[in-house]
Every structure is written in structure tokens, then in C-alpha cells.
Amino acid sequence: MIKTVYQATLASAICLAAMLGHSAIASAANLQVQLADKTGAPLADAVVYAVPIGAKVPAKAPGTAIIDQIHRQFVPKVTILQTGTSVSFPNKDNIEHDVYSFSPAKTFELKLYSGIPAHPVVFDKPGLVVLGCNIHDQMIAYVMVVDTPFFAKAGANGVAAIEGLPAGDYEIKAWDYRLPDGAAQPTQRVTVTTDQKLKFALDVSAN
Amino acid sequence: MRIRIHHLHTRIALVFVALLLVIQVAGFSVISTAIYANARHTVNDQLSVSEKVFRQLLSSDDEKLRQAATVTAADFGFRAAVATRDQATVESALKNQGDRIHANLVMLVGPDNRLLADTLAPNEAGRDFSFPDLIATARRSGSASKVGLVNGRLYQLVAVPVLAPLPIAWVVMGFAVDNALAVRLGDITSLGVSFLTKTADGKWSLLATALPEDKGQELAQALDQVGASSGSLEIDRSYARFGMTRYGARIISLDQNGQRVVAVLQRSLDEAMASFRRLQSTLLIISVVGFVVSLVGSVLTARSITRPLAALTRFARSLGRGDFEVPIEAAGDDEIGELTQAFNTMRGNLVERERRILDLAYYDPLTRLPNRVMFTDQLTRMIEQASRADTTFSLMMMDLDRFKLVNDTLGHHMGDLLLCEVGQRLSRTLSHESEMVARLGGDEFALLLPDTDLDAAKRFARRIGTVLDEPLSIDGHTIDVHGSIGIVSFPLHGREFHTLMRRADVAMYAAKRVNAGSAVYSAADDVHSPERLTLMTELRRAVESDQLSLYYQPKVDLSSYQVKYVEALVRWIHPERGFIAPDQFIPFAEQTGYIKVLTRWVIDRAMRQLAQWHADGIDLSVSVNVSARDLLHAGLPEYFEGALRRYGVSPQWIWIEITESAVMDDAAAALQTLDQLHQMGLRLSIDDFGTGYSSLAYLKRLPVDEIKIDKSFVMGMMTDNDDEVIVRSTIDLGHNMGLKVVAEGVESEAVMLLLGTLNCDLVQGYHVSRPLPEDKFREWLRQWHASVPANVQADTLDGGRHIA
């Protein structure tokens, strides 16, 4: 069921992108990014996002996301979303959770609750938000809030695909929760004209 | 001897005591060493256990503190405060949380190791935290702890992360390591617990201790010394002497990143060994008491051995002195007792043996009378007594007449019985206990009569004669017993033992000579009297200086009046005394044994003379007188043989004249000698025939060629018819036995004629010639031959042949 929701969300996003790019179909391209560590092992759950250079970021479309709590784990562990996205935190466990964040990008606390909280949390500032549960220290989730609609998360094979990129220059940024604190964010510049592939080798060994 | 015994006793005691001492000392030292080792071992064990306990306590404290800090750091409000970086709030929250768990200090350290807050120094935020390793460990392990010095005080520090939910900072909480903690740890581990650090100047400084303050300072000083000597402080598991007290100690390094901090666990060895010391004292007392008891015991044991030994020694010594009277008391039935018993048995045996020895030594086994030894003792004692008391006593010496005859004819057994009987009879004559009869040997007896003068002794001798005269019958043989007794008196006949004995002997022989039964000593009889001694000396000189000479008395053949035989007779012409008669020195020579020399002198001269005569054409045979003692002397035949050879004389020219008694005394020996001489070709002649007791049986056994009728019969034949009968019978007897008969003592023509009618072969006497010196004899012989017609001579030769 979780998968369905996620796929639904993903499907709607793609659909949205397709609609947005309708006016410039001829110049839209896909960017396939391979994320791996220094040894070449694929980094699942790593994220990438593309920031246009010189071009105006396309207008935001209000979006929603869901981060479940299942078996005392946040699912998914890593989420990337566009600024302004409302995130719902359904508690699928039969115990209460107290989801909080002290991250500057979004500080909040959902006091002990069961089921679905009444109000979703809107992530209105870009940045990394680390989520925890006040009563289950092992529960950690990462939410990367970005100011661009062009982003993707790597699957188990470490491949993240950003689709429907209009032709132009981009800064492609990668992030992985395994990167050490304060590490410089790996960034690559690309000029998108047609479909292309990109590789990131992230230094996650320091952690 | 006493000292030696003492030594034995001391030696036994010493050996025991030395052994005991060695054992006690060895035992004591071994046990003491064991006790000490055990104590050390115990302390060591205690320290090992306590060290583990101590470490366990520290780590358990640690864990508790860590958990407390973790809980504190997990407080949401606290985390919120830290996350929001509100300095004032953070500091107050830190203090609050610290107070909750009684932490003495609380610090907040950022990921960059910078102090975000410090309750001890609120205004010094931003400094580097002093223990980055603590944070590093906590980052790795979720939490960390260590002991560390902060501002000169020792703290147990724990670090836990502040999770938001990732670690955003570390809370460090410190708990003071103070005396209270040391005491608590000390109470649990039963050890002295101290914490020390090495200051910048290299000295050890006391941080906290469960000990009294002064002891703690002593410990610090001691560590300084140990550190100085070893050059290193990694000296845990060592023992040390801290101050005056010995300790077993463990120095546990709590050292981390440069700061030298140690915990010292110590246990007083003396305290630990107190119970062992008490045991040791008890052991010492037991050892000493045991030693003393053993000492006394060994001395007593040694005494108990040596005391009976000393008694035995005294006993043996008294045995040695000949004191056999008192037996020694048996001292129990141990080995000493057995030895004592053996000594007693020995004493009994000695008594018995001495009795037997005394018996053998002092008594004659045959007659059971005292023997010569005892008699000698008794006489010696009596001489002493009589000398002191100036009294008199008498001594008698007796031997039996013709005892030899009894022995020879009836056998030794009979002789022994006779001696026993005589002994009993003599014993019966004694009337007083102090009187004594002893058998001196052979048939010789002696009597000792105290307080008896010479007259009484003579009466006593007569009584003995009477007693012996009683008929005596042994094994059916009636034996006539006569004794000859010599009597001497003390001090009349001498004061000396030997004098008395010898003179009694002399008197006895005198009595025997005259057949008187008994005789009192007289100097005249005494060979050893001064006069006789002189004679002896002179006789010897006479032989040596040729004062002696041989005279020759012819024997005339009655049938032919030829002189073919002469008797050689020794004569002594003394330079001062003149002519000394043979009967004055011949018996004397016989008594002294000098006769042997004399006889040999005579033989030698006679042979020489004989050789001379034959060389001069004078055909003579010579008779030589040989005494009884000569016959008994060995070597007489050999001497004759030598002389014959020396002078080239034919043996048949030699006649040997012996008296009957010479043969009788020791017939067997005499007979042997005579047989030997006869075999050599010498002829034998019985002198003084008829005066002795000789039987015809003897005559028959002797290798005799001639008998010489004693002159007493010849001289009396003219007046006494009996004598004439005897002479006639003797001549007939001799002829019938094939012997030549010579008549001695012919002093008249009538006697010579009568003898001629009786067919006597030869005559000798003054009527024919006295004994003459050689030169005169030659003259006489020449004249005699001149006066005798030759035809008579021829007849005589025929007659002589007929007789032979």
C-alpha cells in the first residue's frame, strides 16, 4: 500500500512535469544520474537535483508527500521534495510516536500521536531537515527540501533519473545522508540538450 | 674412667640435643617461611581479588554515571535547548541536569571539540575541551568515560551525545574522585585506596585517599622513592615499604593522555600476617618447650643408660681386683639388664674358675694334699709370722725309701695308691689346724709344724715313723713303707725360705743314707755348707790343675799268678792338705753331679795309660769305676767310644765296674746304657757284690762278665764261717753263671790260698799290692813277672782260656 501511494505520488509528479513541459516539448530531455561511493558501490537513497543556471526556476506547484512510521522506522528514510510541499506523517504502528525536528529549515514537533495527524507539515524553506522520534532515538529520517522541481532519488541500483529537463545549463547537486556533516555538496555543471547520463562518486567513507 | 662415662652420657645427650635443635630450628624456620610465604601469598591473592573488585567497582560506577548522563542528555527539553543554541538556557539546563544526578561538573562539547558550556567556568565557553579522546570515543561508541584531572581535581568523566536526533553536541559530566569515594572503595575492597598524580615537578601528589592524611602523604613520598629508584612508575603488582609499615600494594595506572594518575591499593602485610604471627609465636613457644623437654628427656635417658654402665664398670673393676663376693643387682630386663645378668654369670664363672684354678694351683690332684706352691706360700707366711712374733716352728721333709722299686715292680697305679695312703696317714698325724702336710712332688712330702721346737719335731717324726710302720695293704699286696725324714727348725737352722728347704732336704738325704728314719740337719752332711763349698771349688781346680792322678791296683790270676788286669783308682794329692781319701770326695762329687767330669777324666787318663802300656808291650786290661749317676747321664757310651778312638785302644781291654745300687736306682736307664757299652765290646763288673739288695734276676739281666765279692766278706772269711760260705757260694754262683769272680780285700797269704782252693779267679788287695802310681806300678809289675815262673804263666793262660 505504501508503494502504491508512493507510485501514485510519483506518477502525478511525472504527469505534472509532462504538463509543464508541454509548451517546449521539443527541448525537454532526461538526465540519468549514477550515484556511487568511491569504490563504485551504488548508493541507494542518494538524491540529486538540478538547479537551472541563468534561467528562472519554474513556478512551484504545491505538492504533498507522505512519510510513514512503520515498525519504528521512518519510511522512506530519505525524501527529496520541493519547497512548499506538505508532508503527512501517518503512524502505522500501534504505538505512539513523537516526530520532531530541530533542523533550522523546519523545526516542528508532532506531539505524541497515533494514526494520521490532523495537519500535514509544510516544508517551506529549502535545506536539510532531520526528523526524529522523541521516544525512539533510532528512528531517523532525512528530508531534503530543494527550490527546484527537478530532482530524483536513487533506487537500489544507485540510479536516479531526472526527467523532462528543459534544455539549458544546470547545476546538478547530489547528496547522501551518509555524507559527513559539513562536507561540501558535490555539484556538477551540465548543459542539457538531449538525454544524457551523469556519474557521481560520493565520499561517504568518512562517516 | 669417670670422665669417659661422663663423656658418653654427655655425648648421647649432645647428639640428641643437637638433632632436636636442628629439627626444631629447621621445622620452625620452614614453618615460619611457609607462614610468611603464605601470608604474602594471601595478601597477594587478596590484592589480586581486590584489584579486580576495584576495577569492577570503578567500571560499575562508570556505567552508572554513563547511564545517568545518557538519561539526562536524552531529555527532550534539554535537547531542545541545546539544539536551539540558547546559551543561557543551555547553561541552566546543564546545571539542572547535573544536579539531578549529583554530577560535580557538567560540560557541553560541540562536534568541533569546543566547549559550548561549562558549569565550573560559565564564562569561558569557546575553549578547547581537554579530553578530545573522550569525545572521539563517545562518537564511536555512543558514550565514553575516563578519569581525568580538571583544575587540579580528579574526576570520573563521562561523555554522552546530545541527539537531535543526530549527535549535535556531547554532554560531559564529572564526578569528583574524593576521599569519600576512596573510603567507600576501601570499605568494599578492605584495602587502603589512594589516588595520586604526578605533578609537573615530578613529585607524586595525593589526590584522594581512604588513609589517614599522614599515611597518604607517606605513601606519596614512598612512591617518589620507588619512582626514583625504578625510573618508571609502571610498577604495579609490587610490594613496597611505605614508611614504617610493610605493605602489599598494587599500583593501578589510571593514566590517560599524558596525565599520570594512579590508584594505589595497599594492604598492610603486618596486619595481614598478624594471625600468622600469633601462630608463629605459638609455634616458637612449642618449639622451645619441646626442645627443653627433649633436652631434659635426652639427659635423663643418657643418664639412665650411663648410670647402670657406671655401676657395671665399678663392678667389673672390683672383679678385676679379684673381689667376687657381691653380685651386682640386675637393673631391669632391658639390654643393660641383660648385660648385668651376663656380668653376674661371668662373676659366677670366674668364682668357679678361680676356685678350680686355685685348686689346681694349690692342691695336688692325686692326694688332695696341698702342693708345693701352697706349701711355699704357707712357709713364706710362717717365716714372716715367726720372724715378727719371734717364735719357732719346724719343717720336715720326707720321701719314701725305695718308692721307685714299688713303682717299677708293682706299677704306677700301685705307686699312686701308696702315695695316697701315705698322704692320708700323714694327715692323720696332724693334730692342729695350723699344721700342714703337703706333697711336694713324686714321693716327697713336707710337713709344717707351727710353734714346734726341735724336740717336739723329733717326737713328731717318730710318730710318723710309727704310723707308716703299720701294715699297709693295697690291692692285696702288703707293702712295707719306710720314709726318711729331714727335720729343720726355725730359726735354729735358718731364717730364710731356701735355706730351710735345702737344709731339710739335706737332713732327709742324710737320714736316708744312714737308714735312720729321721735326721736333724747337720752341717757335716751339707754339700752346700761352707766347708763343702770350698771342697767343691778345690775339686774343680784339682781336675783343671792336674792334682788328681790315677793309681793302679793289680788283680792277680790265682791259676797262673799272672797280672793281666788292673783297677784304675783316682787319687787326690792336695798341695796343702796332702792325700785326700776317695771316700771324702767321691760321694760328694756324686751328690753335686761333678762325678761326671771326674769319671770322664778317669776314663781319659786310663785309656791314655792303656795305650801307653800296650805300646810298651805291657799287656793289661783296665777297670774303671762308673757311678750310678754316670750311667744315667746321657753320652757315656759316646764318650767311651771317643776315648777308644782317640787312643787307639781295643774295647776288650776295658772293664767297667759298677755297684749294685747304681743299677737299682733306675734300672731301665742303667740297663740300656750298660747294654750299649757291652755291645761296644766293653766288659762289665759288679763291684761290692753282696752288699746290696740285688737279686739274681737282676744279675741275669745284666750283660755282666765279672763279679767282685765285697771285701767285707773276704776279710771276714778266715774268722767267720758264714762269710766263707758266702764267698764260696758266690764264687760257685759266678762260675755257674759263666762269670769271672774277683775277690777284693785280700790282705793275707792265707786268704789268698783259701780263695785259690775255692777256685776264685782273681784276687786284689794289699797282700798283692796297694794301688800304686804308674811308675811304681811298672816297677812292681816288672818284679812280679820276674818272680813268677813262666810255666805257671802258661798254665794260667790255658786256665784263662778255659774260663773265657
Interface residues (C-beta under 8 A of the other chain):
Chain A: Y100 F102 V130 L131 G132 C133 N134 D137 M139 I140 D181
Chain B: A74 F76 R79 A80 A83 T84 P111 L163 A164 P165 L166 I168
